[in-house]
């Protein structure tokens, strides 16, 4: 694989050392996809033992986004489920790292960073996906407890998580300003897994039901009514890492395509001699490098202290996920019939990439975000 990007000025020596460490881990880890739940539990434990999961949280509230992106890109290039296992440790506890109390951090971050507890991020609801402000799940104050009522769906690690960050409406104001965030252990009475969800690239997913689910008032993350702000701040960090995962998938697809066109012969010559094939390879290489530039620009800007990188992260996610889909499609095409054979690397990548254009803000939503930010900057 081309590793020249590691020498770009966005990255430091410690990032290059981390990339080598994660590469070595990913090369030796074995993932059995037969039982997805068991595989994710084993992966989280392995990531914890290797010290890689430690990067998923930060007790001082300072997540290194470039490290998160490098880890996700490397893991995704090797195995999509390994990337998923790491990503959810970060996303699930992102609100705790950034806004949690000292008690929240002390209770959960040592466990999730060591791979001894699995986390989930419960934001999406059956009636609202990208429109988070339309969420209806409620959290009513009852003495020194909040009572959670409602449902969440498409929750990653649903069914295997030990703790969830849950967003519910506490009613301080209408719309986005009336939500709060809570730390909810999975064994809390009134929280149940209502349905396990199956998708084309298997991952642990579930619909969660909260029925009279009581949590102490101290379970609230931040202040009442800050839930939307907290959710957007977490996504501001982790949206760039989704782009990095897509980049990892695209890099693997390009590598597989290069191997294929160099070894497959047509008319007595390798496919790589055909000008049309060279055109596909050129487009794929261009998309990979352009995506990498956008990913590491967004991550670098956040690490350099930018309070928000909404526009940069949205650009990275939109471009990297959409172009990765095209790169992988080209790789499938260059593999011919083998490209759609079940179990082939490019076939698995074809299924893995599709969800990334939907979760943590669908592609069309990213276009809206980019346009609004660009118009606002122009007006300012």
N, C-alpha and C positions, 0 to 999 in steps of 0.2 A: 504494500500500500504506500502511496505517496505521503510522506510525513513532513514534507517541507513546510507545511503550515505551522508546525510547532516552533519554527524559527521566526515567525511573524512577531512584530513588536507588541502585539496585544498580550503576549504570554511571557512569563518570567521563567527562570531556571527551575523554580519549585513546581511549576505547572508541567514542564517537560519531564521532570522526575516522576511526577504523579502519573503522567500519561504512560510512562514505561512500566510503572507499578501495576496500573490497571490492565495494561496489555498482557502482562505476565499472568495476572489473575485470570483474566478472561480466556486465555489460551489453555489453562489447565483445568478450569472448572467444567464439570460435566452436568448437563441439564437434561433430566428425563421429563419429557412433555406429556407422558402418559397420564399422570395425575397432577393437574395444574396447581391445585392447592398445596399439595405436598412439595412440589417443585419450588413454589414461591417461598414457602417456609424455609426450605433448605437453602435457597439462594440468599435470603435475608440473613440467615445464620452465618453463611459463608462470607458474605460481605462484611458482617460484623467482625468475624474472626480475623479477616484480612486487614481490618482497619479502614476499609473503604467506606463503609456505612457511616463512619464518624464524620465524613464531610457533609452528610445529609442534614445535620443540625448544628446550631451554634448557640452556646449558652450566653455569649455576649451580644447576640442579635446581629452579628455580621457574617452573613453567608457569602462565601467566595463563589460568585456565579461562574467565573471561568473554570474553576475546578469542577463544579457541578456539570457544566457543559462538556468538558473533556471526559469526565467519567461516563456520562450518558452516551456521548458519541462512540466511545470505545466499546462499551458494553453492547450497544445496539448493533454495532458492526459484527459482533460475535453472536449475539443471541437476544432476540427481542424480549424474552421473558426476564432475562437478567437485567436488562435496562429497566423494565417495568418494576421489578422488585426494588431496585435502588431508588428510582424516581419517586415511588410512593412513600418511601421513608422520609424523603425531603418534603414533598407536598403535604403529606399528612400531618407533619409537625411544623410546617413552615410558619403557621400562625403563632405557635408556641415559641419558636426561635425568635421571631420578630417582635411579638407583642405580649408573650406570656409572662405571668408573674414568676418570681423566683421559685415559688412552690411548684408551679406547673413545670418549669424547666428542670428542677431538681428531681421531680417524680418521674418524668417521662423521657427526657432527652438522653440520660445515661443508658436507658434500656433500648431506645430505638437506634441510637448511634452504635451500640454494641451488637445490634442484631438480635436482641433478646425480646423485643416486642415489635409488633407490626402495626403500622398506623394507616389511617384512612382519612380522606378529605370529603366531608359530606355537605355538598353545596347544591347540586342539581336536584330539581324536583320534577315530578311527573308532568306538571303543567307549565314549567318554565325551565328552559335550558340556558341559552346565552343571555336571556333577559333576567338576570339575577334579581333585579329590583322587583320583579313580579312574584318572588317567592312568597308562599303563604304559611309555611310551617310556623307555629307559634311557640313562644316560651313565656308563660305567665308566672309572675312573681307570686309565691305563696309562702309568706313568712320569710325564712332564710333559705328557701329553695326556689328553683324555677321548675315548672312543669312543662315538658316538651310534648307537643302534639303535632302529628303530621307524618309525611313520608319524604324520603329522599330516594333517588334512583340513579342508576348508572354509577354507583359508588365503587370505585376501584378498591380492591382488598375487602370489599363487602363479604362478610362471612368468615374471614380469617383474621381480620384486624383485632388487635387488643385494645386499641383506643381510636376514637374518631374526633376530628375537629368538626363540629356541627354548627351550622348557621341557621338561626331562627328569628322570627319577627317578635321583637319585644315592644313595639308600638310607640317608641318615642316620637316618631314622625312618620308621615306616609312615604311610600316608595323606598328608595335606597337608604334613607336616613333612619329607618325604623327597625334595623336588624342588629343582632348581636351574635357573638361567637362563643362557643362553649367547648370545653374538654369533656368528652363523654366516654368513659370506659365501656368496652363492649359488653361487659357482664352486668351493666346497670339494668335494674328491673324496669320493664316497660319498653325496652329496646329489643326488637326482634328482626331477624332476617326474613322478610316476607317472601322473597323470590330470588333465586339465583339466575343470572342472565348469561346466555350463551352468545358468543360473537364469532366472527369468521377467523380471528386470530385469538385463540383461547387465553383469557386472563380471568382472575377472580373478580367478578362483578356481581352486585346485588342491589335489590330494592330493599330499603330499610324502613321499618314502621316504628314510630314513636307513639306509644299509647300510655299516657299518664307517666311518662318517664321523668322521674324527679332527680335533679342534680343540685348540689349545694350552690348557693350564690357565688361562692368562691371559684366555681368552675368556669365562670365567665372570663373570657380572654379580653383584656383591655377594658374599655368603659361601655356602658349601655349605649346602643345606637351606633357603635363603631364597626359593626360586623361587615358592612359593605366595603368600608375603607380597608379593613383588614384583609378581606378576600381579594380585593383588587391589588393590594400591596404584595400579597403572596404570589398571585398570578403574574405580577410584574416581574418577579424574580424567576419563576419557574417556566414562564412562557418561552423564554430564550432556550431553556433546556429541552423543551419539546422540539424546537427547531434543531437542536444539537442531535437528538435521537434520530430525527429524519435524515440529518446529514450522515450519521453513521450507517443508516440503511442504504443511502445513496452511494456512499463509498464502497460498501460491500457489493452492491449491484454492479458498479463500474468495474471493480476488480474481477468479479465473476464474468462479466462481458469480455474484458480484455483477455482472460484465460481462454474463453470460448472461441473468440475470433482468431486467436493465435494458433489454436490447435485443430480447429475444424476446417476441412478443405472442401472447396467447390471448384470443379474444373481443373484440378491439379494444383491449385494455389490456395493458401489460407484465406479465410474470409477477410482478414485484415487488409488484404491487398485490394479489396473492392472499394471504389471511391465512395459509394453510398454508405457502406459500413463505416468508413473513416469519418464521414459526415456525422453519423450517429454518435461515434465515440467522441468527436469534438464537442458536440452539443452536451453530452453527458459530463465531460470534464469541465466545461464552462459552467454548467449549472452547479456542480459540486463546489468549485472554487468560489463562485459568487455567493452561494449559500453560506459557506464557511466564513467569508468576510462579514456578512451580515450578522451571523451568530456571534462571532467573537467581538465585533464592534459593540453589540448590545451588552454582552457580558462585561466587557472592559469598561464601558461607560458606567454601568451600575457599580462595579468594583471601585471605580475612581471617585465615587461619592455622589453621583447624580441621584437626586431624591426620587425621581421617577424616570423610567425609560420606556414609557408606554408605547410611544411611536416606534422606537428602535426595536423593542421586543416584538411588536406586532408585525413589523416588516420582516424580521427574521423568521418568525413562525409562518407567516403567509408564504413567503418565498421558498423557504427550505422544505416545507411539507408539500406544497404544490409541485415544486420541481423534482423533489425526490420521487413523487408518484410518476412523473414523466421519465426520469432516469431508470427507474425499476421497470416500467413498461417497455422501454427500449431494450433493456437487458433480457426480458422475457422474449421479446421478438427475435433478438439475435440468437437465442437458444432454440428457436424453432419449437418442435413438438416437445422437446425436453423441458422447455420453459413452463409448460402447464402440467407437467407430471407431478402428482402429489408427492410432497416430501423434498423436491428439489429446492435448493437454496433460493433461487430467484422466485419460485412459486410461493415460498413462505414469506419472502420479503413483500411480494405483491399483496398478500393478505395483511401483513403487519402494518404497512404504511397507511392504509386507508383511514383508520381511526384517528390518526394524528391530524388530519385535516378537519376534524370535528371537535375533539375534546379540547378543553381549556380555551375555548373561543374558536368557532368555526371560521373557515377562510373568509366568507362573506362578512362576518362580524369584524374580522381584522381589517378588511378594506374600509369599513365604516370608521373604525378607530383611527386608522392612518389618515383618512380624509379629514376627520374632525380635528385631529391634532395639527395637521398641516394648515388647515384654514385658520385655526386659532393662533398658530405661530405667525402666520402672515398678518393677521389682524393686529397682533401685538407689536 
